[in-house]
Amino acid sequence: MERFWAGLEKSWNGYWLDSQETVLKRAGIFIWKGQQAVVSMMAGVYEKGIKLAADQVRELKERLQRSTALKWWDITIAPEKVF
């Protein structure tokens, strides 16, 4: 996932990101490994301190793939399957 963010940063390098509209447009045209990014603006304020229920944590942990070399610092989260 970190490579995705690095690619996004590189793609908008040199652009003046002076508004939400500009950021959404630039991110919306970004393509990574043949897939176009899906971009949306969160409604409202992001709340801190929200915790997941135990079953949600369990579900998320099933999608984690930890590196054997960097166990706590290198984690890949497999995307949710949408049918």
DRENDOPA-220337 format. One record per residue (C-alpha): residue number from 1; residue in one letter; chain; x, z, y. Coordinates in Angstrom, 3 decimals. Each point is the difference from the previous one (the first is absolute). Last residue first. Example, Ala and Ser with C-alpha at 12.3 -4.5 7.8 and 13.67 -1.06 7.14 Angstrom:
BEGIN
> i, aa, ch, c1, c3, c2
> 2, s, A, 13.670, 7.140, -1.060
> 1, a, A, -1.370, 0.660, -3.440
This chain:
BEGIN
> i, aa, ch, c1, c3, c2
> 83, f, A, -19.842, -4.577, -9.156
> 82, v, A, 2.540, 1.839, 2.094
> 81, k, A, 3.039, 1.445, -1.719
> 80, e, A, 1.731, 2.577, 2.128
> 79, p, A, 3.516, -0.924, 1.050
> 78, a, A, 2.998, 1.453, -1.861
> 77, i, A, 1.793, 2.614, 2.060
> 76, t, A, 3.765, -0.376, -0.175
> 75, i, A, 2.049, 3.135, 0.587
> 74, d, A, 3.646, 0.306, 1.004
> 73, w, A, 0.791, 3.294, 1.699
> 72, w, A, -1.019, 2.663, -2.532
> 71, k, A, 1.451, -1.545, -3.197
> 70, l, A, 2.928, -1.874, 1.496
> 69, a, A, 1.836, -1.178, -3.135
> 68, t, A, -2.962, 0.010, -2.388
> 67, s, A, -2.177, -1.736, 2.585
> 66, r, A, -3.580, 1.218, 0.075
> 65, q, A, -3.033, -2.162, -0.782
> 64, l, A, -3.136, 1.567, 1.420
> 63, r, A, -3.395, -1.449, -1.017
> 62, e, A, -0.900, 2.854, -2.363
> 61, k, A, 0.909, 2.428, 2.800
> 60, l, A, -2.801, -1.496, 2.131
> 59, e, A, -2.667, 0.671, -2.627
> 58, r, A, 1.230, 3.576, -0.504
> 57, v, A, -0.031, 0.619, 3.753
> 56, q, A, -3.556, -1.356, 0.244
> 55, d, A, -1.103, 2.251, -2.885
> 54, a, A, 1.539, 3.047, 1.716
> 53, a, A, -1.733, -0.701, 3.330
> 52, l, A, 2.142, -1.535, 2.694
> 51, k, A, 1.129, 1.903, 3.069
> 50, i, A, -0.562, -0.719, 3.680
> 49, g, A, 2.537, 1.798, 2.207
> 48, k, A, 0.142, -2.573, 2.769
> 47, e, A, -2.950, -2.069, 1.152
> 46, y, A, 0.456, -3.601, 1.060
> 45, v, A, -2.275, -0.539, 2.983
> 44, g, A, -2.939, -2.361, -0.059
> 43, a, A, -0.361, -3.399, -1.600
> 42, m, A, 3.096, -1.246, -1.754
> 41, m, A, 0.969, -3.524, 1.002
> 40, s, A, 0.216, -2.629, -2.693
> 39, v, A, 2.647, -2.242, -1.516
> 38, v, A, 0.088, -1.817, -3.330
> 37, a, A, 3.441, -1.563, -0.412
> 36, q, A, 0.228, -3.523, -1.381
> 35, q, A, 1.416, -0.210, -3.510
> 34, g, A, 2.663, -2.554, -0.939
> 33, k, A, 2.748, 2.582, -0.457
> 32, w, A, -0.808, 1.557, 3.357
> 31, i, A, -1.960, -1.937, 2.641
> 30, f, A, -0.441, 1.349, 3.535
> 29, i, A, -2.809, -1.640, 1.977
> 28, g, A, -2.005, 3.211, 0.287
> 27, a, A, 3.013, 2.103, 1.032
> 26, r, A, 0.528, -2.174, 3.089
> 25, k, A, -3.706, -0.066, 0.865
> 24, l, A, -0.478, 3.747, -0.549
> 23, v, A, 3.076, 0.829, 2.105
> 22, t, A, -1.103, -2.312, 2.816
> 21, e, A, -3.543, 1.409, 0.048
> 20, q, A, 1.284, 3.560, -0.005
> 19, s, A, 1.944, -0.775, 3.159
> 18, d, A, 3.528, -0.391, 1.333
> 17, l, A, 1.840, -1.128, -3.099
> 16, w, A, 2.312, -2.384, 1.880
> 15, y, A, 1.268, -2.305, -2.707
> 14, g, A, 3.754, -0.190, -0.637
> 13, n, A, -0.201, 1.258, -3.576
> 12, w, A, -3.532, -0.508, -1.275
> 11, s, A, 1.027, -1.520, -3.317
> 10, k, A, 2.999, 2.326, -0.425
> 9, e, A, -2.175, 3.093, 0.298
> 8, l, A, -2.432, -1.431, -2.547
> 7, g, A, 2.820, -0.808, -2.405
> 6, a, A, 1.411, 3.525, 0.314
> 5, w, A, -3.491, 1.404, -0.607
> 4, f, A, -0.405, -2.097, -3.160
> 3, r, A, 3.505, 0.946, -1.145
> 2, e, A, -0.992, 3.656, 0.255
> 1, m, A, -2.885, -0.679, -2.333
